[in-house]
């Protein structure tokens, strides 16, 4: 994400379906470590596509099965756009999954991940 001359954010371009950006790849590393430690059972990048309405779909970044068998949909963001936040809220109201958004924290904030549950 870059800033435009007016100070807004500019997307750097979409990657092909199934291709992770750097933030998603870093989170995938975290999920692999959690799986190895037994804290989650399974995860898959862009593994589930949810219908929200006619011709409207939401594909969470990661489908995750927690250690207790509960399915979670994890969304990885560097920056939140209003439409993305709306889609995850609509999906959370329609589906019996736990919806979690994660945002990478800057090193000056201590690093790691901010987690928000919907």
Backbone atoms as SQL, in Angstrom:
CREATE TABLE atoms (id INTEGER PRIMARY KEY, chain TEXT, resi INTEGER, resn TEXT, atom TEXT, x REAL, y REAL, z REAL);
INSERT INTO atoms VALUES
  (1, 'A', 1, 'UNK', 'N', 0.852, -1.166, 0.000),
  (2, 'A', 1, 'UNK', 'CA', 0.000, 0.000, 0.000),
  (3, 'A', 1, 'UNK', 'C', 0.898, 1.228, 0.000),
  (4, 'A', 2, 'UNK', 'N', 0.652, 2.119, -0.947),
  (5, 'A', 2, 'UNK', 'CA', 1.371, 3.387, -1.010),
  (6, 'A', 2, 'UNK', 'C', 0.394, 4.522, -0.758),
  (7, 'A', 3, 'UNK', 'N', 0.923, 5.693, -0.517),
  (8, 'A', 3, 'UNK', 'CA', 0.077, 6.884, -0.353),
  (9, 'A', 3, 'UNK', 'C', 0.068, 7.661, -1.668),
  (10, 'A', 4, 'UNK', 'N', -1.114, 8.141, -2.041),
  (11, 'A', 4, 'UNK', 'CA', -1.243, 8.986, -3.226),
  (12, 'A', 4, 'UNK', 'C', -0.807, 10.399, -2.873),
  (13, 'A', 5, 'UNK', 'N', -0.739, 11.277, -3.874),
  (14, 'A', 5, 'UNK', 'CA', -0.367, 12.663, -3.640),
  (15, 'A', 5, 'UNK', 'C', -1.346, 13.347, -2.700),
  (16, 'A', 6, 'UNK', 'N', -2.614, 12.902, -2.727),
  (17, 'A', 6, 'UNK', 'CA', -3.627, 13.506, -1.854),
  (18, 'A', 6, 'UNK', 'C', -3.606, 12.918, -0.444),
  (19, 'A', 7, 'UNK', 'N', -2.743, 11.928, -0.206),
  (20, 'A', 7, 'UNK', 'CA', -2.619, 11.348, 1.131),
  (21, 'A', 7, 'UNK', 'C', -3.397, 10.066, 1.332),
  (22, 'A', 8, 'UNK', 'N', -4.211, 9.662, 0.352),
  (23, 'A', 8, 'UNK', 'CA', -4.968, 8.409, 0.454),
  (24, 'A', 8, 'UNK', 'C', -4.078, 7.218, 0.155),
  (25, 'A', 9, 'UNK', 'N', -4.611, 6.031, 0.334),
  (26, 'A', 9, 'UNK', 'CA', -3.855, 4.801, 0.074),
  (27, 'A', 9, 'UNK', 'C', -4.095, 4.329, -1.348),
  (28, 'A', 10, 'UNK', 'N', -3.070, 3.797, -1.993),
  (29, 'A', 10, 'UNK', 'CA', -3.161, 3.213, -3.315),
  (30, 'A', 10, 'UNK', 'C', -2.807, 1.740, -3.220),
  (31, 'A', 11, 'UNK', 'N', -3.635, 0.902, -3.800),
  (32, 'A', 11, 'UNK', 'CA', -3.323, -0.524, -3.835),
  (33, 'A', 11, 'UNK', 'C', -2.168, -0.744, -4.802),
  (34, 'A', 12, 'UNK', 'N', -1.328, -1.684, -4.502),
  (35, 'A', 12, 'UNK', 'CA', -0.185, -1.970, -5.363),
  (36, 'A', 12, 'UNK', 'C', -0.546, -2.951, -6.463),
  (37, 'A', 13, 'UNK', 'N', -1.803, -3.344, -6.577),
  (38, 'A', 13, 'UNK', 'CA', -2.219, -4.289, -7.606),
  (39, 'A', 13, 'UNK', 'C', -2.603, -5.612, -6.999),
  (40, 'A', 14, 'UNK', 'N', -3.544, -6.246, -7.608),
  (41, 'A', 14, 'UNK', 'CA', -4.011, -7.545, -7.135),
  (42, 'A', 14, 'UNK', 'C', -3.095, -8.642, -7.641),
  (43, 'A', 15, 'UNK', 'N', -2.879, -9.628, -6.790),
  (44, 'A', 15, 'UNK', 'CA', -2.138, -10.810, -7.194),
  (45, 'A', 15, 'UNK', 'C', -3.126, -11.811, -7.769),
  (46, 'A', 16, 'UNK', 'N', -2.627, -12.783, -8.503),
  (47, 'A', 16, 'UNK', 'CA', -3.493, -13.832, -9.047),
  (48, 'A', 16, 'UNK', 'C', -4.131, -14.605, -7.904),
  (49, 'A', 17, 'UNK', 'N', -5.333, -15.146, -8.154),
  (50, 'A', 17, 'UNK', 'CA', -6.009, -15.977, -7.148),
  (51, 'A', 17, 'UNK', 'C', -5.069, -17.092, -6.718),
  (52, 'A', 18, 'UNK', 'N', -5.008, -17.326, -5.419),
  (53, 'A', 18, 'UNK', 'CA', -4.155, -18.381, -4.892),
  (54, 'A', 18, 'UNK', 'C', -2.724, -17.958, -4.617),
  (55, 'A', 19, 'UNK', 'N', -2.372, -16.714, -4.929),
  (56, 'A', 19, 'UNK', 'CA', -1.019, -16.205, -4.699),
  (57, 'A', 19, 'UNK', 'C', -1.037, -15.270, -3.499),
  (58, 'A', 20, 'UNK', 'N', -0.173, -15.519, -2.529),
  (59, 'A', 20, 'UNK', 'CA', -0.127, -14.712, -1.296),
  (60, 'A', 20, 'UNK', 'C', 0.757, -13.487, -1.459),
  (61, 'A', 21, 'UNK', 'N', 0.337, -12.401, -0.804),
  (62, 'A', 21, 'UNK', 'CA', 1.221, -11.241, -0.691),
  (63, 'A', 21, 'UNK', 'C', 2.164, -11.486, 0.493),
  (64, 'A', 22, 'UNK', 'N', 3.069, -10.564, 0.764),
  (65, 'A', 22, 'UNK', 'CA', 4.062, -10.770, 1.838),
  (66, 'A', 22, 'UNK', 'C', 3.429, -10.896, 3.216),
  (67, 'A', 23, 'UNK', 'N', 2.398, -10.101, 3.475),
  (68, 'A', 23, 'UNK', 'CA', 1.747, -10.148, 4.785),
  (69, 'A', 23, 'UNK', 'C', 1.042, -11.491, 4.972),
  (70, 'A', 24, 'UNK', 'N', 0.346, -11.945, 3.936),
  (71, 'A', 24, 'UNK', 'CA', -0.333, -13.247, 4.003),
  (72, 'A', 24, 'UNK', 'C', 0.682, -14.380, 4.158),
  (73, 'A', 25, 'UNK', 'N', 1.807, -14.289, 3.462),
  (74, 'A', 25, 'UNK', 'CA', 2.841, -15.323, 3.582),
  (75, 'A', 25, 'UNK', 'C', 3.410, -15.365, 5.002),
  (76, 'A', 26, 'UNK', 'N', 3.595, -14.203, 5.607),
  (77, 'A', 26, 'UNK', 'CA', 4.082, -14.160, 6.997),
  (78, 'A', 26, 'UNK', 'C', 3.056, -14.784, 7.935),
  (79, 'A', 27, 'UNK', 'N', 1.777, -14.521, 7.693),
  (80, 'A', 27, 'UNK', 'CA', 0.734, -15.108, 8.534),
  (81, 'A', 27, 'UNK', 'C', 0.636, -16.617, 8.307),
  (82, 'A', 28, 'UNK', 'N', 0.846, -17.068, 7.071),
  (83, 'A', 28, 'UNK', 'CA', 0.859, -18.508, 6.787),
  (84, 'A', 28, 'UNK', 'C', 1.966, -19.194, 7.589),
  (85, 'A', 29, 'UNK', 'N', 3.120, -18.531, 7.711),
  (86, 'A', 29, 'UNK', 'CA', 4.213, -19.078, 8.537),
  (87, 'A', 29, 'UNK', 'C', 3.751, -19.222, 9.987),
  (88, 'A', 30, 'UNK', 'N', 3.033, -18.221, 10.481),
  (89, 'A', 30, 'UNK', 'CA', 2.503, -18.275, 11.850),
  (90, 'A', 30, 'UNK', 'C', 1.533, -19.440, 12.001),
  (91, 'A', 31, 'UNK', 'N', 0.645, -19.618, 11.018),
  (92, 'A', 31, 'UNK', 'CA', -0.326, -20.721, 11.088),
  (93, 'A', 31, 'UNK', 'C', 0.366, -22.079, 11.044),
  (94, 'A', 32, 'UNK', 'N', 1.425, -22.213, 10.232),
  (95, 'A', 32, 'UNK', 'CA', 2.174, -23.474, 10.203),
  (96, 'A', 32, 'UNK', 'C', 2.790, -23.767, 11.572),
  (97, 'A', 33, 'UNK', 'N', 3.302, -22.732, 12.232),
  (98, 'A', 33, 'UNK', 'CA', 3.877, -22.916, 13.574),
  (99, 'A', 33, 'UNK', 'C', 2.791, -23.321, 14.571),
  (100, 'A', 34, 'UNK', 'N', 1.617, -22.702, 14.480),
  (101, 'A', 34, 'UNK', 'CA', 0.503, -23.062, 15.375),
  (102, 'A', 34, 'UNK', 'C', 0.034, -24.491, 15.117),
  (103, 'A', 35, 'UNK', 'N', 0.032, -24.891, 13.851),
  (104, 'A', 35, 'UNK', 'CA', -0.357, -26.267, 13.522),
  (105, 'A', 35, 'UNK', 'C', 0.668, -27.253, 14.077),
  (106, 'A', 36, 'UNK', 'N', 1.929, -26.951, 13.911),
  (107, 'A', 36, 'UNK', 'CA', 2.995, -27.814, 14.426),
  (108, 'A', 36, 'UNK', 'C', 2.919, -27.937, 15.946),
  (109, 'A', 37, 'UNK', 'N', 2.519, -26.856, 16.629),
  (110, 'A', 37, 'UNK', 'CA', 2.411, -26.848, 18.089),
  (111, 'A', 37, 'UNK', 'C', 1.099, -27.478, 18.585),
  (112, 'A', 38, 'UNK', 'N', 0.207, -27.837, 17.652),
  (113, 'A', 38, 'UNK', 'CA', -1.056, -28.459, 18.033),
  (114, 'A', 38, 'UNK', 'C', -2.143, -27.469, 18.429),
  (115, 'A', 39, 'UNK', 'N', -1.915, -26.164, 18.196),
  (116, 'A', 39, 'UNK', 'CA', -2.911, -25.161, 18.565),
  (117, 'A', 39, 'UNK', 'C', -4.015, -25.021, 17.521),
  (118, 'A', 40, 'UNK', 'N', -3.720, -25.414, 16.287),
  (119, 'A', 40, 'UNK', 'CA', -4.752, -25.539, 15.257),
  (120, 'A', 40, 'UNK', 'C', -4.563, -26.892, 14.587),
  (121, 'A', 41, 'UNK', 'N', -5.640, -27.412, 13.983),
  (122, 'A', 41, 'UNK', 'CA', -5.561, -28.710, 13.323),
  (123, 'A', 41, 'UNK', 'C', -5.220, -28.611, 11.845),
  (124, 'A', 42, 'UNK', 'N', -5.671, -27.499, 11.203),
  (125, 'A', 42, 'UNK', 'CA', -5.576, -27.413, 9.748),
  (126, 'A', 42, 'UNK', 'C', -5.769, -25.967, 9.324),
  (127, 'A', 43, 'UNK', 'N', -5.191, -25.607, 8.173),
  (128, 'A', 43, 'UNK', 'CA', -5.457, -24.303, 7.564),
  (129, 'A', 43, 'UNK', 'C', -5.250, -24.399, 6.056),
  (130, 'A', 44, 'UNK', 'N', -5.937, -23.524, 5.332),
  (131, 'A', 44, 'UNK', 'CA', -5.777, -23.480, 3.881),
  (132, 'A', 44, 'UNK', 'C', -6.000, -22.056, 3.390),
  (133, 'A', 45, 'UNK', 'N', -5.103, -21.592, 2.530),
  (134, 'A', 45, 'UNK', 'CA', -5.196, -20.261, 1.943),
  (135, 'A', 45, 'UNK', 'C', -6.300, -20.244, 0.891),
  (136, 'A', 46, 'UNK', 'N', -7.195, -19.271, 0.992),
  (137, 'A', 46, 'UNK', 'CA', -8.317, -19.095, 0.073),
  (138, 'A', 46, 'UNK', 'C', -9.053, -20.413, -0.182),
  (139, 'A', 47, 'UNK', 'N', -9.265, -21.174, 0.889),
  (140, 'A', 47, 'UNK', 'CA', -9.850, -22.506, 0.767),
  (141, 'A', 47, 'UNK', 'C', -11.362, -22.546, 0.729),
  (142, 'A', 48, 'UNK', 'N', -12.031, -21.446, 1.057),
  (143, 'A', 48, 'UNK', 'CA', -13.497, -21.417, 1.118),
  (144, 'A', 48, 'UNK', 'C', -13.997, -20.120, 0.496),
  (145, 'A', 49, 'UNK', 'N', -15.057, -20.233, -0.298),
  (146, 'A', 49, 'UNK', 'CA', -15.704, -19.064, -0.907),
  (147, 'A', 49, 'UNK', 'C', -17.134, -19.015, -0.386),
  (148, 'A', 50, 'UNK', 'N', -17.530, -17.913, 0.225),
  (149, 'A', 50, 'UNK', 'CA', -18.852, -17.784, 0.832),
  (150, 'A', 50, 'UNK', 'C', -19.740, -16.863, -0.001),
  (151, 'A', 51, 'UNK', 'N', -20.962, -17.303, -0.264),
  (152, 'A', 51, 'UNK', 'CA', -21.934, -16.461, -0.980),
  (153, 'A', 51, 'UNK', 'C', -22.609, -15.554, 0.035),
  (154, 'A', 52, 'UNK', 'N', -22.578, -14.242, -0.216),
  (155, 'A', 52, 'UNK', 'CA', -23.218, -13.273, 0.661),
  (156, 'A', 52, 'UNK', 'C', -24.570, -12.828, 0.106),
  (157, 'A', 53, 'UNK', 'N', -24.673, -12.769, -1.214),
  (158, 'A', 53, 'UNK', 'CA', -25.904, -12.370, -1.903),
  (159, 'A', 53, 'UNK', 'C', -25.738, -12.779, -3.361),
  (160, 'A', 54, 'UNK', 'N', -26.767, -12.532, -4.175),
  (161, 'A', 54, 'UNK', 'CA', -26.645, -12.827, -5.602),
  (162, 'A', 54, 'UNK', 'C', -25.430, -12.099, -6.167),
  (163, 'A', 55, 'UNK', 'N', -24.555, -12.838, -6.798),
  (164, 'A', 55, 'UNK', 'CA', -23.344, -12.293, -7.435),
  (165, 'A', 55, 'UNK', 'C', -22.400, -11.582, -6.472),
  (166, 'A', 56, 'UNK', 'N', -22.505, -11.866, -5.178),
  (167, 'A', 56, 'UNK', 'CA', -21.613, -11.268, -4.188),
  (168, 'A', 56, 'UNK', 'C', -21.021, -12.371, -3.328),
  (169, 'A', 57, 'UNK', 'N', -19.702, -12.466, -3.348),
  (170, 'A', 57, 'UNK', 'CA', -18.999, -13.517, -2.632),
  (171, 'A', 57, 'UNK', 'C', -17.903, -12.911, -1.766),
  (172, 'A', 58, 'UNK', 'N', -17.490, -13.690, -0.773),
  (173, 'A', 58, 'UNK', 'CA', -16.384, -13.311, 0.106),
  (174, 'A', 58, 'UNK', 'C', -15.487, -14.536, 0.247),
  (175, 'A', 59, 'UNK', 'N', -14.226, -14.375, -0.059),
  (176, 'A', 59, 'UNK', 'CA', -13.241, -15.441, 0.103),
  (177, 'A', 59, 'UNK', 'C', -12.271, -15.022, 1.198),
  (178, 'A', 60, 'UNK', 'N', -12.406, -15.606, 2.397),
  (179, 'A', 60, 'UNK', 'CA', -11.462, -15.277, 3.473),
  (180, 'A', 60, 'UNK', 'C', -10.045, -15.692, 3.066),
  (181, 'A', 61, 'UNK', 'N', -9.060, -14.992, 3.586),
  (182, 'A', 61, 'UNK', 'CA', -7.674, -15.334, 3.256),
  (183, 'A', 61, 'UNK', 'C', -7.322, -16.745, 3.701),
  (184, 'A', 62, 'UNK', 'N', -7.747, -17.122, 4.920),
  (185, 'A', 62, 'UNK', 'CA', -7.427, -18.451, 5.431),
  (186, 'A', 62, 'UNK', 'C', -8.647, -19.075, 6.094),
  (187, 'A', 63, 'UNK', 'N', -8.906, -20.328, 5.764),
  (188, 'A', 63, 'UNK', 'CA', -9.847, -21.148, 6.521),
  (189, 'A', 63, 'UNK', 'C', -8.982, -21.916, 7.515),
  (190, 'A', 64, 'UNK', 'N', -9.385, -21.909, 8.785),
  (191, 'A', 64, 'UNK', 'CA', -8.578, -22.505, 9.854),
  (192, 'A', 64, 'UNK', 'C', -9.472, -23.367, 10.721),
  (193, 'A', 65, 'UNK', 'N', -9.030, -24.583, 11.032),
  (194, 'A', 65, 'UNK', 'CA', -9.735, -25.406, 12.003),
  (195, 'A', 65, 'UNK', 'C', -8.950, -25.336, 13.310),
  (196, 'A', 66, 'UNK', 'N', -9.577, -24.778, 14.329),
  (197, 'A', 66, 'UNK', 'CA', -8.942, -24.646, 15.641),
  (198, 'A', 66, 'UNK', 'C', -8.750, -26.030, 16.266),
  (199, 'A', 67, 'UNK', 'N', -7.972, -26.094, 17.318),
  (200, 'A', 67, 'UNK', 'CA', -7.697, -27.364, 17.991),
  (201, 'A', 67, 'UNK', 'C', -8.970, -28.026, 18.497),
  (202, 'A', 68, 'UNK', 'N', -9.985, -27.201, 18.859),
  (203, 'A', 68, 'UNK', 'CA', -11.248, -27.755, 19.359),
  (204, 'A', 68, 'UNK', 'C', -12.235, -28.114, 18.248),
  (205, 'A', 69, 'UNK', 'N', -11.812, -27.984, 16.979),
  (206, 'A', 69, 'UNK', 'CA', -12.656, -28.351, 15.846),
  (207, 'A', 69, 'UNK', 'C', -13.520, -27.215, 15.306),
  (208, 'A', 70, 'UNK', 'N', -13.491, -26.067, 15.944),
  (209, 'A', 70, 'UNK', 'CA', -14.272, -24.920, 15.474),
  (210, 'A', 70, 'UNK', 'C', -13.617, -24.351, 14.219),
  (211, 'A', 71, 'UNK', 'N', -14.435, -24.080, 13.204),
  (212, 'A', 71, 'UNK', 'CA', -13.925, -23.480, 11.975),
  (213, 'A', 71, 'UNK', 'C', -13.840, -21.972, 12.126),
  (214, 'A', 72, 'UNK', 'N', -12.726, -21.427, 11.672),
  (215, 'A', 72, 'UNK', 'CA', -12.481, -19.999, 11.728),
  (216, 'A', 72, 'UNK', 'C', -12.120, -19.510, 10.330),
  (217, 'A', 73, 'UNK', 'N', -12.533, -18.305, 10.022),
  (218, 'A', 73, 'UNK', 'CA', -12.144, -17.640, 8.785),
  (219, 'A', 73, 'UNK', 'C', -11.259, -16.471, 9.174),
  (220, 'A', 74, 'UNK', 'N', -10.019, -16.471, 8.711),
  (221, 'A', 74, 'UNK', 'CA', -9.051, -15.438, 9.077),
  (222, 'A', 74, 'UNK', 'C', -8.820, -14.516, 7.884),
  (223, 'A', 75, 'UNK', 'N', -8.940, -13.229, 8.119),
  (224, 'A', 75, 'UNK', 'CA', -8.690, -12.199, 7.104),
  (225, 'A', 75, 'UNK', 'C', -7.437, -11.442, 7.511),
  (226, 'A', 76, 'UNK', 'N', -6.467, -11.347, 6.606),
  (227, 'A', 76, 'UNK', 'CA', -5.194, -10.690, 6.885),
  (228, 'A', 76, 'UNK', 'C', -5.180, -9.347, 6.167),
  (229, 'A', 77, 'UNK', 'N', -4.972, -8.287, 6.921),
  (230, 'A', 77, 'UNK', 'CA', -4.997, -6.946, 6.343),
  (231, 'A', 77, 'UNK', 'C', -3.784, -6.142, 6.778),
  (232, 'A', 78, 'UNK', 'N', -3.271, -5.350, 5.847),
  (233, 'A', 78, 'UNK', 'CA', -2.295, -4.334, 6.192),
  (234, 'A', 78, 'UNK', 'C', -3.027, -3.029, 6.452),
  (235, 'A', 79, 'UNK', 'N', -4.150, -2.853, 5.728),
  (236, 'A', 79, 'UNK', 'CA', -4.966, -1.648, 5.828),
  (237, 'A', 79, 'UNK', 'C', -6.405, -2.039, 5.513),
  (238, 'A', 80, 'UNK', 'N', -7.372, -1.568, 6.295),
  (239, 'A', 80, 'UNK', 'CA', -8.788, -1.899, 6.100),
  (240, 'A', 80, 'UNK', 'C', -9.467, -0.913, 5.164),
  (241, 'A', 81, 'UNK', 'N', -10.114, -1.419, 4.130),
  (242, 'A', 81, 'UNK', 'CA', -11.011, -0.625, 3.284),
  (243, 'A', 81, 'UNK', 'C', -12.426, -0.888, 3.804),
  (244, 'A', 82, 'UNK', 'N', -13.323, 0.089, 3.666),
  (245, 'A', 82, 'UNK', 'CA', -14.684, -0.048, 4.201),
  (246, 'A', 82, 'UNK', 'C', -15.427, -1.250, 3.633),
  (247, 'A', 83, 'UNK', 'N', -15.273, -1.536, 2.330),
  (248, 'A', 83, 'UNK', 'CA', -16.004, -2.646, 1.732),
  (249, 'A', 83, 'UNK', 'C', -15.546, -3.991, 2.293),
  (250, 'A', 84, 'UNK', 'N', -14.262, -4.124, 2.606),
  (251, 'A', 84, 'UNK', 'CA', -13.750, -5.377, 3.177),
  (252, 'A', 84, 'UNK', 'C', -14.306, -5.589, 4.581),
  (253, 'A', 85, 'UNK', 'N', -14.357, -4.541, 5.367),
  (254, 'A', 85, 'UNK', 'CA', -14.912, -4.638, 6.720),
  (255, 'A', 85, 'UNK', 'C', -16.405, -4.988, 6.652),
  (256, 'A', 86, 'UNK', 'N', -17.126, -4.407, 5.703),
  (257, 'A', 86, 'UNK', 'CA', -18.553, -4.705, 5.542),
  (258, 'A', 86, 'UNK', 'C', -18.756, -6.169, 5.165),
  (259, 'A', 87, 'UNK', 'N', -17.959, -6.691, 4.250),
  (260, 'A', 87, 'UNK', 'CA', -18.115, -8.090, 3.820),
  (261, 'A', 87, 'UNK', 'C', -17.874, -9.066, 4.973),
  (262, 'A', 88, 'UNK', 'N', -16.862, -8.837, 5.777),
  (263, 'A', 88, 'UNK', 'CA', -16.594, -9.768, 6.868),
  (264, 'A', 88, 'UNK', 'C', -17.715, -9.707, 7.908),
  (265, 'A', 89, 'UNK', 'N', -18.282, -8.520, 8.139),
  (266, 'A', 89, 'UNK', 'CA', -19.403, -8.406, 9.076),
  (267, 'A', 89, 'UNK', 'C', -20.644, -9.110, 8.546),
  (268, 'A', 90, 'UNK', 'N', -20.924, -8.973, 7.264),
  (269, 'A', 90, 'UNK', 'CA', -22.073, -9.651, 6.648),
  (270, 'A', 90, 'UNK', 'C', -21.878, -11.163, 6.710),
  (271, 'A', 91, 'UNK', 'N', -20.676, -11.622, 6.381),
  (272, 'A', 91, 'UNK', 'CA', -20.387, -13.061, 6.429),
  (273, 'A', 91, 'UNK', 'C', -20.542, -13.599, 7.851),
  (274, 'A', 92, 'UNK', 'N', -20.071, -12.853, 8.841),
  (275, 'A', 92, 'UNK', 'CA', -20.178, -13.283, 10.245),
  (276, 'A', 92, 'UNK', 'C', -21.629, -13.399, 10.686),
  (277, 'A', 93, 'UNK', 'N', -22.505, -12.566, 10.127),
  (278, 'A', 93, 'UNK', 'CA', -23.928, -12.628, 10.468),
  (279, 'A', 93, 'UNK', 'C', -24.628, -13.807, 9.791),
  (280, 'A', 94, 'UNK', 'N', -24.070, -14.305, 8.689),
  (281, 'A', 94, 'UNK', 'CA', -24.734, -15.341, 7.906),
  (282, 'A', 94, 'UNK', 'C', -24.209, -16.758, 8.143),
  (283, 'A', 95, 'UNK', 'N', -22.971, -16.891, 8.572),
  (284, 'A', 95, 'UNK', 'CA', -22.335, -18.214, 8.644),
  (285, 'A', 95, 'UNK', 'C', -21.911, -18.553, 10.074),
  (286, 'A', 96, 'UNK', 'N', -21.945, -19.866, 10.418),
  (287, 'A', 96, 'UNK', 'CA', -21.622, -20.289, 11.794),
  (288, 'A', 96, 'UNK', 'C', -20.133, -20.520, 12.031),
  (289, 'A', 97, 'UNK', 'N', -19.311, -19.642, 11.500),
  (290, 'A', 97, 'UNK', 'CA', -17.869, -19.727, 11.694),
  (291, 'A', 97, 'UNK', 'C', -17.425, -18.588, 12.597),
  (292, 'A', 98, 'UNK', 'N', -16.278, -18.741, 13.188),
  (293, 'A', 98, 'UNK', 'CA', -15.648, -17.639, 13.922),
  (294, 'A', 98, 'UNK', 'C', -14.857, -16.825, 12.882),
  (295, 'A', 99, 'UNK', 'N', -15.105, -15.531, 12.831),
  (296, 'A', 99, 'UNK', 'CA', -14.420, -14.657, 11.877),
  (297, 'A', 99, 'UNK', 'C', -13.399, -13.813, 12.629),
  (298, 'A', 100, 'UNK', 'N', -12.162, -13.854, 12.149),
  (299, 'A', 100, 'UNK', 'CA', -11.054, -13.176, 12.807),
  (300, 'A', 100, 'UNK', 'C', -10.291, -12.366, 11.765),
  (301, 'A', 101, 'UNK', 'N', -10.031, -11.109, 12.084),
  (302, 'A', 101, 'UNK', 'CA', -9.200, -10.255, 11.233),
  (303, 'A', 101, 'UNK', 'C', -7.892, -10.009, 11.945),
  (304, 'A', 102, 'UNK', 'N', -6.805, -10.131, 11.204),
  (305, 'A', 102, 'UNK', 'CA', -5.487, -9.869, 11.783),
  (306, 'A', 102, 'UNK', 'C', -4.799, -8.782, 10.957),
  (307, 'A', 103, 'UNK', 'N', -4.092, -7.938, 11.662),
  (308, 'A', 103, 'UNK', 'CA', -3.330, -6.860, 11.039),
  (309, 'A', 103, 'UNK', 'C', -1.932, -6.888, 11.617),
  (310, 'A', 104, 'UNK', 'N', -0.949, -6.832, 10.744),
  (311, 'A', 104, 'UNK', 'CA', 0.433, -6.833, 11.215),
  (312, 'A', 104, 'UNK', 'C', 0.700, -5.529, 11.954),
  (313, 'A', 105, 'UNK', 'N', 1.347, -5.641, 13.105),
  (314, 'A', 105, 'UNK', 'CA', 1.710, -4.467, 13.897),
  (315, 'A', 105, 'UNK', 'C', 3.117, -4.024, 13.496),
  (316, 'A', 106, 'UNK', 'N', 3.301, -2.732, 13.415),
  (317, 'A', 106, 'UNK', 'CA', 4.620, -2.178, 13.079),
  (318, 'A', 106, 'UNK', 'C', 5.622, -2.515, 14.181),
  (319, 'A', 107, 'UNK', 'N', 6.871, -2.576, 13.807),
  (320, 'A', 107, 'UNK', 'CA', 7.925, -2.852, 14.799),
  (321, 'A', 107, 'UNK', 'C', 7.909, -1.837, 15.927),
  (322, 'A', 108, 'UNK', 'N', 7.599, -0.568, 15.589),
  (323, 'A', 108, 'UNK', 'CA', 7.559, 0.453, 16.637),
  (324, 'A', 108, 'UNK', 'C', 6.396, 0.232, 17.594),
  (325, 'A', 109, 'UNK', 'N', 5.400, -0.590, 17.192),
  (326, 'A', 109, 'UNK', 'CA', 4.287, -0.975, 18.061),
  (327, 'A', 109, 'UNK', 'C', 4.566, -2.294, 18.781),
  (328, 'A', 110, 'UNK', 'N', 5.750, -2.836, 18.591),
  (329, 'A', 110, 'UNK', 'CA', 6.117, -4.095, 19.246),
  (330, 'A', 110, 'UNK', 'C', 6.051, -5.310, 18.349),
  (331, 'A', 111, 'UNK', 'N', 5.625, -5.121, 17.087),
  (332, 'A', 111, 'UNK', 'CA', 5.546, -6.239, 16.153),
  (333, 'A', 111, 'UNK', 'C', 4.399, -7.182, 16.488),
  (334, 'A', 112, 'UNK', 'N', 4.346, -8.289, 15.795),
  (335, 'A', 112, 'UNK', 'CA', 3.293, -9.268, 16.011),
  (336, 'A', 112, 'UNK', 'C', 2.038, -8.930, 15.235),
  (337, 'A', 113, 'UNK', 'N', 0.893, -9.350, 15.778),
  (338, 'A', 113, 'UNK', 'CA', -0.385, -9.224, 15.082),
  (339, 'A', 113, 'UNK', 'C', -1.454, -8.641, 15.996),
  (340, 'A', 114, 'UNK', 'N', -2.221, -7.689, 15.487),
  (341, 'A', 114, 'UNK', 'CA', -3.439, -7.239, 16.144),
  (342, 'A', 114, 'UNK', 'C', -4.553, -8.166, 15.702),
  (343, 'A', 115, 'UNK', 'N', -5.379, -8.618, 16.607),
  (344, 'A', 115, 'UNK', 'CA', -6.451, -9.562, 16.295),
  (345, 'A', 115, 'UNK', 'C', -7.780, -8.942, 16.671),
  (346, 'A', 116, 'UNK', 'N', -8.751, -9.035, 15.744),
  (347, 'A', 116, 'UNK', 'CA', -10.101, -8.530, 15.967),
  (348, 'A', 116, 'UNK', 'C', -11.076, -9.636, 15.592),
  (349, 'A', 117, 'UNK', 'N', -11.994, -9.948, 16.496),
  (350, 'A', 117, 'UNK', 'CA', -12.988, -10.997, 16.212),
  (351, 'A', 117, 'UNK', 'C', -14.320, -10.356, 15.897),
  (352, 'A', 118, 'UNK', 'N', -15.022, -10.925, 14.913),
  (353, 'A', 118, 'UNK', 'CA', -16.334, -10.420, 14.499),
  (354, 'A', 118, 'UNK', 'C', -17.423, -11.363, 14.941);
